């Protein structure tokens, strides 16, 4: 059974809801899934996973959350993720998704295999958005096989 780690930061609950839907999709794909808030996550445990999903909403001027997620991502960038399946997701209230585009580029430099474009959902995910999250989880699981 493949092991998938989903690490997220959520201020309003929207990105947490997305993380849970990504997890449901990965579990439906047959994976063992661990969903962890970034403040309780470890790089070592993440690296031992077969596939990774990271979730963070857009903050401020379209940036990752600065106190917990940004430092975690900065540490992750020091690792070699060559070929490891990775999915990115998050919610936003305004803007055009620049934070996600920049995050994708940062993760590509680690060698990670992005299984799709980062999934962005405006505000609270509706059923269509949650289904997109579940689909992302399934793609992440099938990419890790």
Backbone torsions as a table, in degrees:
resi	resn	phi	psi	omega
1	UNK	NA	130.2	-179.7
2	UNK	-75.3	145.2	-178.5
3	UNK	-105.1	124.6	-179.9
4	UNK	-118.8	129.6	175.0
5	UNK	-108.3	131.2	177.5
6	UNK	-119.5	116.0	-178.6
7	UNK	-114.0	133.8	-177.0
8	UNK	-145.9	162.2	167.6
9	UNK	-128.1	136.2	-178.6
10	UNK	-142.6	128.0	178.1
11	UNK	-93.4	-37.0	-175.6
12	UNK	-111.0	-7.5	-178.0
13	UNK	102.1	-13.7	-178.5
14	UNK	-63.8	-47.6	-178.0
15	UNK	-71.4	-31.7	174.3
16	UNK	-63.2	-42.4	177.9
17	UNK	-61.7	-39.0	176.7
18	UNK	-64.4	-43.6	-179.9
19	UNK	-59.3	-42.1	179.7
20	UNK	-65.8	-35.6	178.1
21	UNK	-71.6	-39.3	175.2
22	UNK	-60.0	-42.8	179.0
23	UNK	-62.0	-42.3	179.2
24	UNK	-60.9	-40.2	177.9
25	UNK	-66.0	-42.0	179.3
26	UNK	-66.2	-39.4	177.4
27	UNK	-64.7	-39.9	177.4
28	UNK	-62.8	-27.7	177.2
29	UNK	-82.4	2.5	175.3
30	UNK	96.0	10.3	-177.4
31	UNK	-91.2	155.0	167.6
32	UNK	-87.6	123.5	-170.9
33	UNK	-120.6	137.4	173.1
34	UNK	-122.4	123.8	178.3
35	UNK	-109.0	124.1	-174.1
36	UNK	-138.1	133.8	171.2
37	UNK	-66.1	142.3	-172.8
38	UNK	-57.9	-29.3	180.0
39	UNK	-68.5	-14.0	178.4
40	UNK	-113.4	6.7	-175.5
41	UNK	-90.3	154.3	173.6
42	UNK	-127.1	142.5	178.1
43	UNK	-60.9	-41.3	-176.9
44	UNK	-60.5	-46.3	-180.0
45	UNK	-65.2	-40.3	178.9
46	UNK	-60.3	-43.2	-178.0
47	UNK	-67.3	-23.4	179.5
48	UNK	-81.5	-5.4	179.1
49	UNK	-79.9	155.4	176.1
50	UNK	-79.0	-26.3	179.9
51	UNK	-150.9	155.0	-173.9
52	UNK	-132.5	143.4	167.9
53	UNK	-129.5	136.2	178.3
54	UNK	-122.8	134.8	179.8
55	UNK	-130.9	135.0	177.7
56	UNK	-158.4	136.6	176.4
57	UNK	-75.9	165.7	172.4
58	UNK	-74.0	133.2	179.5
59	UNK	-122.9	153.0	173.6
60	UNK	48.9	-124.2	-179.7
61	UNK	-87.8	55.4	-179.1
62	UNK	55.6	65.9	179.0
63	UNK	-133.6	163.6	171.2
64	UNK	-69.9	155.0	175.8
65	UNK	-56.7	131.2	-166.3
66	UNK	-85.5	-25.5	-173.2
67	UNK	-84.2	-35.0	-175.3
68	UNK	-122.8	-48.1	-175.4
69	UNK	-73.3	-45.1	-179.1
70	UNK	-58.8	-48.0	177.4
71	UNK	-60.8	-36.7	178.7
72	UNK	-64.8	-45.8	179.8
73	UNK	-64.7	-39.4	177.9
74	UNK	-60.5	-42.7	176.4
75	UNK	-65.2	-40.9	179.8
76	UNK	-62.9	-33.7	179.6
77	UNK	-63.2	-19.6	179.3
78	UNK	-80.0	-11.1	-177.3
79	UNK	-93.5	156.4	174.3
80	UNK	-92.9	109.1	-179.6
81	UNK	-103.6	25.3	-175.0
82	UNK	-44.8	114.5	174.7
83	UNK	78.4	-5.4	-178.3
84	UNK	-72.3	125.9	178.0
85	UNK	-61.9	132.7	-176.2
86	UNK	-139.7	136.3	174.1
87	UNK	-124.0	142.7	177.2
88	UNK	-119.6	143.8	179.2
89	UNK	-154.2	159.2	175.8
90	UNK	177.0	165.2	178.9
91	UNK	-105.7	162.0	178.2
92	UNK	-150.0	161.2	179.8
93	UNK	-108.9	-34.8	-179.4
94	UNK	-149.2	173.0	179.3
95	UNK	98.0	-172.5	-175.0
96	UNK	-119.1	9.8	177.6
97	UNK	95.1	13.8	-178.2
98	UNK	-56.2	-37.9	-179.0
99	UNK	-60.2	-38.3	-178.7
100	UNK	-72.0	-41.5	178.5
101	UNK	-58.6	-44.7	-179.9
102	UNK	-67.6	-38.2	179.2
103	UNK	-64.8	-41.9	177.0
104	UNK	-58.0	-47.3	-179.6
105	UNK	-61.0	-41.8	178.7
106	UNK	-60.6	-44.0	-176.9
107	UNK	-72.3	-33.4	176.2
108	UNK	-60.6	-33.8	-179.6
109	UNK	-67.9	-17.3	177.4
110	UNK	-82.1	-10.6	-177.0
111	UNK	94.1	-1.1	179.8
112	UNK	-62.0	151.9	177.9
113	UNK	-99.0	96.0	178.4
114	UNK	-66.7	122.2	-174.8
115	UNK	-77.8	-14.1	179.3
116	UNK	-169.9	172.4	171.2
117	UNK	-62.8	152.9	177.1
118	UNK	-57.8	137.2	-178.5
119	UNK	-89.1	118.5	-179.4
120	UNK	-115.5	130.8	177.4
121	UNK	-126.2	130.0	179.5
122	UNK	-75.1	121.2	177.8
123	UNK	57.7	-137.3	-176.7
124	UNK	-75.4	129.4	179.8
125	UNK	-66.8	131.4	173.8
126	UNK	-89.4	-175.6	-177.1
127	UNK	-61.3	-37.7	177.5
128	UNK	-63.2	-41.7	178.1
129	UNK	-66.2	-40.6	178.4
130	UNK	-65.3	-36.6	176.7
131	UNK	-64.8	-38.3	176.5
132	UNK	-62.7	-37.6	176.6
133	UNK	-65.2	-45.0	178.5
134	UNK	-61.7	-40.4	177.1
135	UNK	-62.5	-39.5	177.9
136	UNK	-62.1	-41.7	177.4
137	UNK	-61.6	-41.1	178.1
138	UNK	-65.4	-41.5	178.7
139	UNK	-65.1	-38.4	178.6
140	UNK	-62.0	-42.0	180.0
141	UNK	-67.7	-44.2	-179.1
142	UNK	-69.4	-27.5	178.0
143	UNK	-74.2	-21.1	-177.1
144	UNK	-89.3	-1.7	-177.5
145	UNK	-80.5	NA	NA
